């Protein structure tokens, strides 16, 4: 019930305040697309941020450490982004070397600014919902291992709601992203490391390589994939590639091992009651 309340409190205000902001700008005759895009982005981002804080203050009555922003948060975000950059560059580099990915030209009509804002917001929203709410609450009761399994399955298979995704691509998300993102949260107990990785990966994948067709966002590179869909991940994209599955899962297991060494894993409630 707590998870359901959290999801509702975070998502419903985003829709309402976005609609309100659009109405106000329409009444004020604000027609500049860049201004409208930035305002809507800021309204949605701040709504998710403060709605989650409100949720924690009301139901848990504590300091919201998982969203605390300081120098360490910037370092964690940057570290996560760097890991994502190296990971996706490695995946695309291997495909290019093997002839499975070809770049023909730079697309000068690319919508990188809009793509940046789009991917920033949705990575943040998903990380709040799936890891600060779903994963964290499950982990607190059932322990880290069960939370990793359940949150990874939920995060992976929710991708089936998106156009083009298959059971294979959903399973890939379970292992390469679900396990890795869970490990990032366990290590830091904050959102910034996993958010940095999630945002940078998505921005490069959709801003540079694929675009985001439902939103009309155009990618930077005019390119082509060829070969087995297990290798290229198409039509979903490199996130469904066996290369990404291997790298992401390997990183996830590595960081879980690091968390275990630092005694960051939480025991289920029945083991705590029995003294571990």
GUTI-43697 format. One record per residue (C-alpha): residue number from 1; x, y, z. Coordinates in Angstrom, 3 decimals, decimal comma, padded with zeros to 6 digits. Example, Ala and Ser with C-alpha at 12.3 -4.5 7.8 and 13.67 -1.06 7.14 Angstrom:
+-----+----------+----------+----------+
!  nr !       c1 !       c2 !       c3 !
+-----+----------+----------+----------+
!   1 !  012,300 ! -004,500 !  007,800 !
!   2 !  013,670 ! -001,060 !  007,140 !
+-----+----------+----------+----------+
This chain:
+-----+----------+----------+----------+
!  nr !       c1 !       c2 !       c3 !
+-----+----------+----------+----------+
!   1 !  000,000 !  000,000 !  000,000 !
!   2 !  002,877 !  002,340 !  000,772 !
!   3 !  004,356 !  001,714 ! -002,672 !
!   4 !  001,018 !  002,435 ! -004,350 !
!   5 !  000,598 !  005,673 ! -002,371 !
!   6 !  004,122 !  006,746 ! -003,300 !
!   7 !  003,609 !  006,094 ! -007,012 !
!   8 !  000,334 !  008,022 ! -006,984 !
!   9 !  001,762 !  010,974 ! -005,034 !
!  10 !  004,678 !  011,282 ! -007,445 !
!  11 !  002,882 !  010,764 ! -010,770 !
!  12 ! -000,506 !  012,461 ! -010,436 !
!  13 !  000,848 !  015,930 ! -009,489 !
!  14 !  003,227 !  015,790 ! -012,482 !
!  15 !  000,288 !  015,447 ! -014,872 !
!  16 ! -001,807 !  018,092 ! -013,104 !
!  17 !  000,930 !  020,714 ! -012,796 !
!  18 !  002,154 !  020,135 ! -016,331 !
!  19 ! -001,390 !  020,730 ! -017,629 !
!  20 ! -001,699 !  023,806 ! -015,411 !
!  21 !  001,624 !  025,214 ! -016,651 !
!  22 !  000,588 !  024,659 ! -020,271 !
!  23 ! -002,732 !  026,403 ! -019,645 !
!  24 ! -001,087 !  029,386 ! -017,948 !
!  25 !  001,462 !  029,811 ! -020,756 !
!  26 ! -001,322 !  029,577 ! -023,309 !
!  27 ! -003,315 !  032,281 ! -021,498 !
!  28 ! -000,182 !  034,453 ! -021,321 !
!  29 !  000,454 !  033,842 ! -025,052 !
!  30 !  003,870 !  032,318 ! -024,443 !
!  31 !  004,558 !  030,812 ! -027,862 !
!  32 !  008,347 !  030,430 ! -027,882 !
!  33 !  008,908 !  026,661 ! -028,144 !
!  34 !  012,214 !  026,753 ! -026,264 !
!  35 !  010,701 !  028,680 ! -023,354 !
!  36 !  007,696 !  026,353 ! -023,204 !
!  37 !  009,943 !  023,273 ! -023,289 !
!  38 !  012,160 !  024,572 ! -020,474 !
!  39 !  009,235 !  025,633 ! -018,282 !
!  40 !  007,450 !  022,292 ! -018,682 !
!  41 !  010,699 !  020,450 ! -017,954 !
!  42 !  011,334 !  022,433 ! -014,756 !
!  43 !  007,735 !  022,095 ! -013,572 !
!  44 !  007,745 !  018,318 ! -014,032 !
!  45 !  011,212 !  017,833 ! -012,547 !
!  46 !  010,544 !  019,930 ! -009,444 !
!  47 !  007,140 !  018,300 ! -009,009 !
!  48 !  008,672 !  014,814 ! -008,867 !
!  49 !  011,421 !  016,014 ! -006,520 !
!  50 !  009,159 !  017,740 ! -004,004 !
!  51 !  006,323 !  015,208 ! -004,311 !
!  52 !  008,733 !  012,466 ! -003,226 !
!  53 !  009,975 !  014,597 ! -000,322 !
!  54 !  006,350 !  015,208 !  000,695 !
!  55 !  005,677 !  011,452 !  000,518 !
!  56 !  008,614 !  010,679 !  002,827 !
!  57 !  007,841 !  013,501 !  005,274 !
!  58 !  004,199 !  012,426 !  005,601 !
!  59 !  004,560 !  008,633 !  005,710 !
!  60 !  008,052 !  008,107 !  007,134 !
!  61 !  008,704 !  011,382 !  008,989 !
!  62 !  012,444 !  011,512 !  008,383 !
!  63 !  015,135 !  013,409 !  006,536 !
!  64 !  015,170 !  012,586 !  002,817 !
!  65 !  018,830 !  011,569 !  002,554 !
!  66 !  018,342 !  009,696 ! -000,737 !
!  67 !  017,677 !  013,012 ! -002,515 !
!  68 !  020,123 !  015,184 ! -000,566 !
!  69 !  022,130 !  017,321 ! -002,960 !
!  70 !  025,741 !  018,285 ! -002,179 !
!  71 !  029,261 !  017,958 ! -003,597 !
!  72 !  029,128 !  014,191 ! -003,101 !
!  73 !  025,908 !  014,051 ! -005,130 !
!  74 !  027,636 !  015,805 ! -008,040 !
!  75 !  030,548 !  013,364 ! -007,809 !
!  76 !  028,207 !  010,357 ! -007,727 !
!  77 !  026,209 !  011,666 ! -010,693 !
!  78 !  029,407 !  012,297 ! -012,651 !
!  79 !  030,795 !  008,876 ! -011,783 !
!  80 !  027,591 !  007,174 ! -012,912 !
!  81 !  027,577 !  009,210 ! -016,109 !
!  82 !  031,190 !  008,282 ! -016,826 !
!  83 !  030,456 !  004,572 ! -016,383 !
!  84 !  027,499 !  004,925 ! -018,774 !
!  85 !  029,611 !  006,791 ! -021,329 !
!  86 !  032,335 !  004,141 ! -021,273 !
!  87 !  029,755 !  001,326 ! -021,402 !
!  88 !  027,709 !  002,540 ! -024,360 !
!  89 !  030,823 !  003,693 ! -026,231 !
!  90 !  032,254 !  000,195 ! -025,794 !
!  91 !  029,065 ! -001,425 ! -027,073 !
!  92 !  028,795 !  000,840 ! -030,123 !
!  93 !  032,541 !  000,651 ! -030,771 !
!  94 !  032,453 ! -003,147 ! -030,907 !
!  95 !  029,462 ! -003,049 ! -033,254 !
!  96 !  031,267 ! -000,535 ! -035,487 !
!  97 !  034,476 ! -002,579 ! -035,589 !
!  98 !  032,534 ! -005,721 ! -036,527 !
!  99 !  030,559 ! -003,912 ! -039,227 !
! 100 !  027,210 ! -004,049 ! -037,431 !
! 101 !  026,915 ! -000,287 ! -037,039 !
! 102 !  027,668 !  002,357 ! -039,669 !
! 103 !  027,477 !  006,152 ! -039,333 !
! 104 !  026,809 !  007,912 ! -042,636 !
! 105 !  026,628 !  011,558 ! -041,628 !
! 106 !  025,965 !  014,089 ! -038,888 !
! 107 !  022,317 !  015,133 ! -038,781 !
! 108 !  022,365 !  018,915 ! -038,312 !
! 109 !  018,629 !  018,983 ! -037,561 !
! 110 !  019,182 !  016,857 ! -034,444 !
! 111 !  017,078 !  017,893 ! -031,430 !
! 112 !  019,799 !  017,382 ! -028,815 !
! 113 !  018,566 !  020,097 ! -026,453 !
! 114 !  015,033 !  018,683 ! -026,321 !
! 115 !  016,446 !  015,163 ! -026,095 !
! 116 !  018,652 !  016,229 ! -023,172 !
! 117 !  015,668 !  017,562 ! -021,218 !
! 118 !  013,425 !  014,638 ! -022,190 !
! 119 !  015,891 !  011,963 ! -021,112 !
! 120 !  016,925 !  013,863 ! -017,981 !
! 121 !  013,344 !  014,065 ! -016,715 !
! 122 !  012,249 !  010,534 ! -017,557 !
! 123 !  015,423 !  008,970 ! -016,144 !
! 124 !  014,836 !  010,911 ! -012,910 !
! 125 !  011,144 !  009,973 ! -012,762 !
! 126 !  011,827 !  006,274 ! -013,359 !
! 127 !  014,640 !  006,174 ! -010,818 !
! 128 !  012,451 !  007,785 ! -008,169 !
! 129 !  009,527 !  005,434 ! -008,826 !
! 130 !  011,365 !  002,153 ! -009,364 !
! 131 !  014,276 !  002,513 ! -006,951 !
! 132 !  013,482 !  005,154 ! -004,332 !
! 133 !  009,929 !  003,900 ! -003,928 !
! 134 !  009,544 !  000,303 ! -005,132 !
! 135 !  013,058 ! -001,045 ! -004,489 !
! 136 !  013,712 !  000,831 ! -001,246 !
! 137 !  010,406 ! -000,106 !  000,382 !
! 138 !  010,672 ! -003,778 ! -000,615 !
! 139 !  014,284 ! -003,890 !  000,579 !
! 140 !  013,445 ! -002,405 !  003,964 !
! 141 !  011,125 ! -005,331 !  004,691 !
! 142 !  012,256 ! -008,271 !  002,568 !
! 143 !  015,968 ! -007,496 !  002,339 !
! 144 !  018,330 ! -006,531 ! -000,476 !
! 145 !  018,390 ! -009,823 ! -002,404 !
! 146 !  014,625 ! -010,165 ! -002,746 !
! 147 !  014,328 ! -006,449 ! -003,548 !
! 148 !  016,927 ! -006,780 ! -006,312 !
! 149 !  014,998 ! -009,654 ! -007,886 !
! 150 !  011,535 ! -008,078 ! -007,637 !
! 151 !  012,527 ! -004,518 ! -008,581 !
! 152 !  014,626 ! -005,750 ! -011,510 !
! 153 !  011,731 ! -007,832 ! -012,871 !
! 154 !  009,283 ! -004,939 ! -012,486 !
! 155 !  011,699 ! -002,441 ! -014,062 !
! 156 !  012,563 ! -004,776 ! -016,931 !
! 157 !  009,103 ! -005,950 ! -017,889 !
! 158 !  007,487 ! -002,510 ! -017,657 !
! 159 !  009,377 ! -001,842 ! -020,914 !
! 160 !  006,852 ! -004,091 ! -022,656 !
! 161 !  004,493 ! -001,113 ! -022,398 !
! 162 !  006,713 !  000,750 ! -024,887 !
! 163 !  006,400 !  000,287 ! -028,688 !
! 164 !  008,748 ! -002,270 ! -030,229 !
! 165 !  009,881 ! -003,947 ! -027,025 !
! 166 !  009,894 ! -007,749 ! -026,876 !
! 167 !  010,192 ! -010,326 ! -024,111 !
! 168 !  013,912 ! -010,622 ! -024,979 !
! 169 !  014,518 ! -006,886 ! -024,581 !
! 170 !  012,560 ! -006,876 ! -021,314 !
! 171 !  014,653 ! -009,749 ! -019,952 !
! 172 !  017,800 ! -007,878 ! -020,999 !
! 173 !  016,611 ! -004,876 ! -018,987 !
! 174 !  016,004 ! -007,083 ! -015,942 !
! 175 !  019,660 ! -008,144 ! -015,807 !
! 176 !  021,657 ! -005,295 ! -017,344 !
! 177 !  019,748 ! -002,394 ! -015,789 !
! 178 !  017,681 ! -003,756 ! -012,900 !
! 179 !  020,623 ! -005,420 ! -011,161 !
! 180 !  023,053 ! -002,576 ! -011,913 !
! 181 !  020,707 !  000,210 ! -010,784 !
! 182 !  019,840 ! -001,703 ! -007,610 !
! 183 !  023,547 ! -002,107 ! -006,873 !
! 184 !  024,159 !  001,609 ! -007,432 !
! 185 !  021,442 !  002,497 ! -004,929 !
! 186 !  022,623 ! -000,034 ! -002,344 !
! 187 !  026,181 !  001,305 ! -002,546 !
! 188 !  025,257 !  004,952 ! -001,960 !
! 189 !  021,702 !  004,854 ! -000,548 !
! 190 !  021,046 !  007,845 ! -002,807 !
! 191 !  019,694 !  008,385 ! -006,315 !
! 192 !  022,585 !  010,237 ! -007,922 !
! 193 !  024,910 !  007,412 ! -009,004 !
! 194 !  022,183 !  005,393 ! -010,728 !
! 195 !  020,559 !  008,553 ! -012,098 !
! 196 !  023,851 !  009,694 ! -013,640 !
! 197 !  024,262 !  006,343 ! -015,395 !
! 198 !  020,614 !  006,097 ! -016,474 !
! 199 !  020,463 !  009,628 ! -017,876 !
! 200 !  023,754 !  009,582 ! -019,785 !
! 201 !  023,067 !  006,148 ! -021,300 !
! 202 !  019,590 !  007,177 ! -022,459 !
! 203 !  020,755 !  010,565 ! -023,733 !
! 204 !  023,468 !  009,010 ! -025,884 !
! 205 !  021,254 !  006,153 ! -027,060 !
! 206 !  018,257 !  008,288 ! -027,981 !
! 207 !  019,933 !  011,643 ! -028,597 !
! 208 !  022,866 !  010,449 ! -030,704 !
! 209 !  021,931 !  007,023 ! -032,072 !
! 210 !  018,182 !  006,375 ! -032,277 !
! 211 !  016,199 !  009,547 ! -031,745 !
! 212 !  012,846 !  009,297 ! -029,996 !
! 213 !  010,150 !  009,013 ! -032,623 !
! 214 !  006,974 !  009,347 ! -030,467 !
! 215 !  008,246 !  012,725 ! -029,247 !
! 216 !  009,560 !  013,784 ! -032,666 !
! 217 !  013,154 !  013,977 ! -031,396 !
! 218 !  015,782 !  013,525 ! -034,121 !
! 219 !  019,095 !  011,730 ! -033,486 !
! 220 !  022,515 !  013,275 ! -034,176 !
! 221 !  023,904 !  010,456 ! -036,320 !
! 222 !  022,315 !  009,208 ! -039,524 !
! 223 !  023,312 !  005,574 ! -039,168 !
! 224 !  022,388 !  001,968 ! -039,885 !
! 225 !  022,464 ! -001,305 ! -037,941 !
! 226 !  022,994 ! -004,667 ! -039,633 !
! 227 !  023,163 ! -008,229 ! -038,397 !
! 228 !  021,366 ! -010,340 ! -035,793 !
! 229 !  018,931 ! -008,512 ! -033,524 !
! 230 !  020,494 ! -010,362 ! -030,573 !
! 231 !  023,742 ! -008,552 ! -031,366 !
! 232 !  022,440 ! -005,149 ! -032,475 !
! 233 !  019,380 ! -005,014 ! -030,230 !
! 234 !  017,265 ! -003,640 ! -033,049 !
! 235 !  014,536 ! -002,553 ! -033,453 !
! 236 !  014,702 ! -001,588 ! -029,756 !
! 237 !  018,317 ! -000,403 ! -029,822 !
! 238 !  021,690 ! -001,208 ! -028,241 !
! 239 !  020,123 ! -001,646 ! -024,800 !
! 240 !  018,697 ! -004,957 ! -026,056 !
! 241 !  022,045 ! -006,139 ! -027,437 !
! 242 !  023,818 ! -009,182 ! -026,003 !
! 243 !  026,835 ! -006,875 ! -025,658 !
! 244 !  024,944 ! -004,527 ! -023,334 !
! 245 !  023,478 ! -007,477 ! -021,459 !
! 246 !  026,983 ! -008,832 ! -020,834 !
! 247 !  028,546 ! -005,515 ! -019,825 !
! 248 !  025,605 ! -004,310 ! -017,733 !
! 249 !  025,142 ! -007,584 ! -015,880 !
! 250 !  028,875 ! -007,857 ! -015,250 !
! 251 !  028,964 ! -004,327 ! -013,822 !
! 252 !  025,881 ! -005,022 ! -011,721 !
! 253 !  027,394 ! -008,138 ! -010,164 !
! 254 !  030,676 ! -006,302 ! -009,548 !
! 255 !  028,979 ! -003,442 ! -007,708 !
! 256 !  026,763 ! -005,808 ! -005,716 !
! 257 !  029,939 ! -007,591 ! -004,614 !
! 258 !  031,390 ! -004,216 ! -003,587 !
! 259 !  028,230 ! -003,465 ! -001,616 !
! 260 !  028,460 ! -006,871 !  000,074 !
! 261 !  032,086 ! -006,246 !  001,068 !
! 262 !  031,058 ! -002,922 !  002,626 !
! 263 !  028,146 ! -004,561 !  004,510 !
! 264 !  025,624 ! -002,423 !  002,634 !
! 265 !  023,124 ! -005,229 !  002,016 !
! 266 !  020,013 ! -005,289 !  004,212 !
! 267 !  018,721 ! -008,493 !  005,803 !
! 268 !  015,021 ! -009,465 !  005,533 !
! 269 !  012,920 ! -008,707 !  008,609 !
! 270 !  012,722 ! -012,342 !  009,744 !
! 271 !  016,519 ! -012,687 !  009,873 !
! 272 !  016,821 ! -009,448 !  011,804 !
! 273 !  014,322 ! -010,726 !  014,369 !
! 274 !  016,241 ! -013,979 !  014,644 !
! 275 !  019,484 ! -012,109 !  015,160 !
! 276 !  020,831 ! -012,520 !  011,585 !
+-----+----------+----------+----------+
